[in-house]
Each structure stands twice: as C-alpha cells, then as structure tokens.
Amino acid sequence: MNGREACATDKPETTVAAILIHRCGKRINMNSFTALHFFTPPIHLVAVFSLIGGSTGLQSSFAAIAGALWPIAIAILGVSFLVLVHEFGHWTMARLFRMGTPVFCIGYGKREWCLILGTVCQTEFRIAPFLIGGGFVRITGTSDRGFDSFPLWQRIVVASAGIIFNISAAAMITFSLFHFIGSEQIRVTNTYVCALSDQVTVAREAGIRSGDIFVSVGDMKIIDASDLTRALQSNEDKPTKVVFSRNGEDVSVMTTPTASGEIGVVPGQHATRFTIKVPVVKAAYYSVTITTKILVGQFQQLGQLMGLVEKPADSPTDSRPVGAIGVIDLGAKSASKGVFDFLLFLVVMSMSLVFINILPLPLFDGGNLLYYLIEGVAGRPVSREIRAKAARLFLVLVIGFSGWALLNDLKHLFH
C-alpha cells in the first residue's frame, strides 16, 4: 500500500494553481461605441486548472465556509485589489493622453447602490456592492473629438496598460515574496505510522501501532518516508531491528520485511515550513521565471481544454473549470495557510488577468487590440456594427460559460 497516496500527512501542500479568469462586462449600449469600457473580469467566470501537483478541487462545505469568513473576505479583497491595479493602468494612460474618463468603478451595480468616493481628475470613483463582479473604467473622447479619433498608438497603449500593470504587479509581488518574506522550504521532521495494512501484518504482529514514530530500521536512521522505504528494501527477508518512539520512549522490536520490502505500514510525515530570504538578483530572476511559467501553463491548459494540446499522462484527472465558489475557495484556503500562500495566489490571479486579456476576445483588452491591429493594416477602424455584433455574440457565450462553471461548482460542492 502506498502510504503517500492512502494516508493524509501533515506535510504542507505545495500545489500551485493556474487560474484562467473569464470576464463579462457591464451592460453596454451596443449601438454606440463613442465611449469605450475597459472591463476587469467578474470572479464568477473563472476556470481553475491544476498547474503543479494536482487539482485544487472543491472541498469546502457550508459549515467550513461559515467558520472561515475572514479568509473569504481577504480573498475577495485581494482579487478586488488586482482589479484596481488593472483598471488603474487603463485610467492612468487615458489621463496621460487627455482622454475623458468619467467613471472608475470597482465592482458592479447601479450607481445608486454604489459608494461614491468623490471626483478626481474629472473622474467619479465608485465602489459597487458586487466586488466579485470585477470593475471598469469608462473612457470617452473629449468635447471636440471622439475616442476613435485619437492616434492609433495611443489607443493601443491605453488598451494594453491593464495587462502591463498586472504583469508588473505579479512580478513585484513575486520579488517581494522571495526577497522580503523568503523562499518557502519544507523540512520533514519524522515519519510515523499513519495506519496498518490488513494485507501485510508483519508490523501488526510485532506490536507496532498507529502513531508510532520511526527512529531507525536496522542501522539506518529514519527521517522521511524514503528513508523507511530504502531501509526496509535493504533488509528484505531478513530479521531486522526496528526502533520507534511511543509516548516519548524508544521501543525496539524485531521484524522480517517481506520479499518486496514491506512490513505493512502506511507511513505519514510530520513536517515544518520555514523561509529563507533570497538575494535581490535571484528574487528578480524568480519574478520573471515564475510569472512566465504561470502564463505558459495557462496557455497549455487552454489548449488541453480545447483538445489542441495532448494532456500529460501525469496530469490530474479531475481538473475542471470552476466558477466563483471555486475561486473563493482557493483564495480562502491560501489566506488560511499564511502570507506566502496568499501572495502566491495573488500572483497567479494577476497573471490570469494578463492571460485572458491577451486573448483576442471581444469586450476584453485583447479584442480591442485585435481591432486596432486590423485598423493599422486596413487603414480604417473596424465598423461599430461589426464590433457590436461580435460583442453581443461573445457576451452570450460568456454568460453561458458562467452558468456552466457555477453549476459545476454546485455539483462538486454537494457531491
């Protein structure tokens, strides 16, 4: 019996999830594109896939959620902060080019439901009640010129600014994570008997019990489960002295491992987590490589979802798109584990905003950039009618995906 599969150990989880955030925006007047909305995605349109070491899954229950409101609140506020960063990028560049920015809103909801923070730089700043709904900046032309009359390069800069700001945020968080907090390490302190096998009874017959901590097998000291495996396999079919600790006292017994090096125990491991601060150059290197790895992993996951990329043999079988419940669950679990895990969650989320906005999808930054590319090649803007029809069609698809993801959440929540 494989102990690491059959027995939950105390070794902290090291799973990193790649999160693909799909967005839909505030209701738009499809008949007029004189004002452009740069949207940040609602949480309820999210696909979470495993990038390293297994699927995050949905393991929360209503009781667990009720008992962990503060991690849920922190997760929502963390995602809202990334929304703020994204929209601040659009707003900053638009103001730099003297474009109109009448509204900057975090969350969604009618104006009368919003907390109006005030007006700065001719922009009304709001906080809407539905924070998990994303956010938007309304960008218009000026009194004497429409938005499309601004130079193409300026519109491209404004459309890509949210992406650039999210990349910068992810890189800075990663750098701070490793340089100021430290690289997280895991040290196994001992290996214990998590359970006894019913098929192989060598340990049971020798008097070994669940909870006993291995000290040595033969002449080999036991620290982690691999030490135990090597020690037993080197003493196959040989009478071997096993020393373990029980209630603080060492106990010695004689056992004879089977021909396959087993004594019938399911090992568990106790471990501690600690951090080592990383030098500046190395932390900067990590900020580039980790964010790049997350983004590449997201494209790979999208390819697997679409059947364009073959799924690796060791890929989790239960990786699946999830909606708001799954994202909040992931963020809350990260917050519960500590600062390191939560900041890593924010890095993944920030790069997810980058990923979805790179894709040439209507309503999103990538769709606007595609229109500008076509305009640059054709010499004239894409007509408002074409953009309106594409936006309507895609909005229907996004809403459909949203409903499917939420149903998937509920299915696994009550499973």
N, C-alpha and C positions, 0 to 999 in steps of 0.2 A: 504494500500500500504506500503510495507516495504521500508523505506527510505534508509537503508544502501545498499539495492540492486538496487534501482531505481535511486539514486542520488549519483553522484561522490562528495565525501567530500574532504576537504583539509587535512585530516588525512594522514600522510606519509605512504607509503606502507611498509610492513614488510615481504614481500614474500622472501623466500629462495628457490633457485632452485637447484636441484641436476643435475649435468651435466655429462653425460656419453660420454667420448671422444673416438671415434673410429679412429684408425690410419691406414695409409698405409705408406710404406717406400719408400726410394729412390730405383731406379731400381737396382736390384741385379743380379749378374751373378749366375744363378741358378745351374750351373754346377760345381761351386767351392765354398766350404764353408771354405776355408783356412782363409778367413777374415770374421769376424762377425760384422754385423752392428747392433748397438743398436739404435732403432728409437724412436723419440718422435712424437706423432700424429699430422697430419695436422688438422687445425681447420675445414676444410670442411667435415670431417667425424665425426659429433657430433650429439648426441641425447640429447636433453634437456627435462627434465621432471619436473613437479612440485613436490616439496617435502613437502612444507608447504604453505597453504593458496592460492592455485590457480596457474594456468599455467601462465608462463611468456608471452606467445603469441608472435606474430609478429605485432607490432603496428606502426612500422616506415614506413614512406613514403620516396620517393626520396627527397622531399623537406626538410623533417626533417633530413635526413642523411646529405644533403648538408649543412644544417645550424648547424650541430654538428660534424664537422670533428675532433675537438680536443678530444672529448670523444672516438671517434672511434680509433684514433691514440693511445690514452692511453690504450684502451682495448687490441689492438694488441700488444703493447709493454709489457703490463702486462702478457699476455699469453706467449710471447716470453721469458720473464724472467723465467717463470716456466719451459719452455723447457730447458733453460740454466741450471737451477738447476738440472733437471732430468739428462741431459747428463753429467753434471759436476760430478754427482755421479758415473756414469759408468767410466768416464775418470780417476777420482781420484783413484778408486780401481784398474783399469787396470795398471796405472802407478806404484802404490804401489807394484804390483806383477811383475813389469818389463815386461809387455806385450807391444807389439807395438801399438801405437795409431797415425797413420799417419794423420788423418783428424778429426777435431772437427768443425762441421758446424751448425749454427743456420739458419733455413730456408732451402729452396730448390732452386736449379737452377744450371746450368752448371758452372764449375769452372771459365770460362772466364767472367761470369756475376757477380761473387762474389767479395765482398770487402775482400781482403786478409789482415788480421790484422798482420800477421807475424808467425814465427815458434818459439815455446817454448816447451822445453822438447820433441823434435823430433816430435812435433805435429803442423800441419798447421791449424791455426784458421781462419775461414771464417764466413762472414755474407752474406747469399744469399738473392736475391731480394724478394723472396716469403716468407716473415716472417711467414705468417699464415700457411705455409706448414709444420711446425714442425722443426725437426732437427735430427742430427745423429752423432754418434761417430763411426769411423771405427776402429775396434780392430783386430789386427793380432797377429800371433805368433812372434817369433824372427827369426833371420837368420838361426839358427840351430834347431828350433823346431816349430811345428805348434800349433795353438791355442788349438786344442783338446788334445794336449799332456800336457797341464798344469793340475795340480791337480784338481780333480772334485770340491773340496770345494772352490778353488779359482775362478773357473768359475761361481759357484753358487753365490758367494759374488759379483762378477762383474755384473752378470745379475740382482741381486736384489738391487744393490746400487741405481739405479734411483728411485725405489719405496721408499726406506728408506729415500732418500734425499727429496722426495716430501712430505712424511709424516712429516718429521722434519720441512720443510718449512711451511706446513699448520699449524702445532702446534705452531711454533714460531710466525707466523702472527696472529693467534688467540690470543695467550698470549699477544702480543703487543697491539692488538686491544682493549682488555679489560683492561689491566693494565696501558698502557700509554695514550691511547685515551679515553677509558672509555666505559662502557656498555650503549648502547643507550636506552633511555627511551622516551616515548611519553606521553605528558600531554595534554588532551583536555581542551581547554580554554573556549569554549562556544558552544552552539547548536543553529543553525539558521534555518530559513525556506528556504529550498532549492527549493521547489515547492509546489503548492497547488493541491489537488486532485480534480478531476472532479466528483467523485462519492460521496464523503462526503464533504459537503460545509459549515460545521459549522465555520471553521476558516475564510473562504472567506466572509461569511455573517457578521462576527464580525469585519471585516475590517483589518484582518491580511494579510500581503503581503509577497511576496518572499523577502528574505534578512533580515527580522526582526529577531533579536536575542532574544531568550527566556531568561527572567530574573527569573521568578517564575510562578508556576501554583498552585493556592491555597496557602497553607502555605509552599510549598516545593520549595527550590531554585533549579534552573536548571543549570547544568554544562554540562553533556553529554547526549546523546540520551536516555540512560537507565533511567536517572532521569525523562526525559519527559514522557517516557512510563509508569513508575510507578505512576507519579503524575496524569496522565490522567485516568489510570485504577482505581485509588483510588477515583476518582470523577465521576464515570460512572453515567449518567443520572442526574447529579447534576449541578445546576448553579455554575460556578467556575470562579474566577477572574484569568485572565492571564495577566501577565506583561511582556512586551517585549521592547527592545531598538530599536529605529529607528532614524537614523541620530544623535545619541548621546543623545537622550532624551527618558526617560521611558514613555511608553504608557500603560494604563490599559484598558482592555475590559472584558466583561462578556461572557462566552461561556458555553455551556452544552454538554460535551462529550457524544458520543453515548453509547449504552449499551455495546459495545465492547471496550470502552475507546479510541475513535478516535475523532479527530476534523478536519481531512482532510488535514494534512500537511505531506510533505516529509522532514524529518529533515536531515540537514547536520552538520558536526562538524568542527570547526577550532581547530587545534592542533599545538603544538610546540614540537620540538625534542631537547633533551639535553642529556648529557652524565654524568655518574658517574664512576669515576675510581675504579677499582676492586682491592682488595689486591692480593698480589703475589700468595698465596696458592689457592685462589678462581679462579684467572686467569689461573693458571696451570690446575686446575680441568676443567675449561671450555675448555681449549685447547684439553684435552683428550676427553671429552664427546661430544663436537660439531663435531670434526673430525670423531669420531666413528659413530655418528648419521648420518652424511652425507654419509659415506661409506655403512652403513647398509641400508640406504634409497635407495642408488643406486642399491644394490643387489635386494631389493624389487621391484624397478621399472623394472629392467631387468626381474624378474620373472613374473611381470604383463604383460610385453610386449610379453613374450613367452607363456603366458597363464598358467604358472605353479603356480602362486600366485593369489588368488582372489583379485580383485580390491575393495578397501574400498568404502562403499556407498557414503561417502562424498568426494571421490576423484574427481578432476576436469575432466570434460568430454572431454575437448579439449587438454589434454596433448598429445604431439606428438613429434616424432623425428624431429629435425631441423638440418640444416647444418650451413655453415659459416655465412650466414646472421643472423640467429637466435642467434648464439654465440656472434657475434659482436654487435648485437642489445642489448643483455643482458648486455654485458660489458660496452657499451657506456652509457646505462641508469644508470648503477651502478656508473660509473665515474661522470655522471652529478649530481647525488644525493649527492656526497661527499665522503670523505675519508673512512668513516665507511662502506658504502655500497660497495665501490670498493674493499677494502681489504677483505670483506666477499666474494665477487665474486672470488677473487684470491684463497681464502681458498677452495671454492667449486671446482674450476678448478684444483687446485693441488691435491685434493683428487680424482678427476675424473681420473687424470693420474694414480694415485695409483690403482683405481678400474680396469681400462682397462688393466693395466699391471699385475694384479693378475690373470686375466682370462687366462686359458691355450690355448692361440690362437697363431698359427704360425705367425712368423715375430715379435711378441712382446715379452716382457720380460717373461711373463707367459708361452709362448710356449717354450722358451729356458729352463726355469726352469723345465718344464714337461719332456723335452728331457733328462735333467740331472738326474731327478728322475728315469726315465727308465734306464738310463745308470748305476745308482747306484744299481738298483735291478738286472738288467740283466748282469752287469759286462762288458759291452761293449757299445760304443756310438751308437746312432741311426744312421743308414746309411745316407750318404749325399743324396742318391737318394730319400729316403723317405722324408727327410726334404725339398728337392727341390720340390717334387710333392705337399706336403702339403702347401708350401709357394705359389706356383703358384695358387692352388685352392683357398686358402684363399684370395689372392690378388684380384682375380676376384670377389669374394663375397664382399670384402671391397669396391671395385670400384663401384659395383652395388648399395651397400647401400649408398655410397657417392652421386651417381646420384639421387637416390630416395629422399634423405634428401634435396638436393638442389632444386629439383623440388617441394618438399613440401614447402620449403621456398618461392619460387617464387609464388606458388599458393596462399599462405596466404598474401604475400606482395601486390599482385594485387587484392585481394578479396575485 
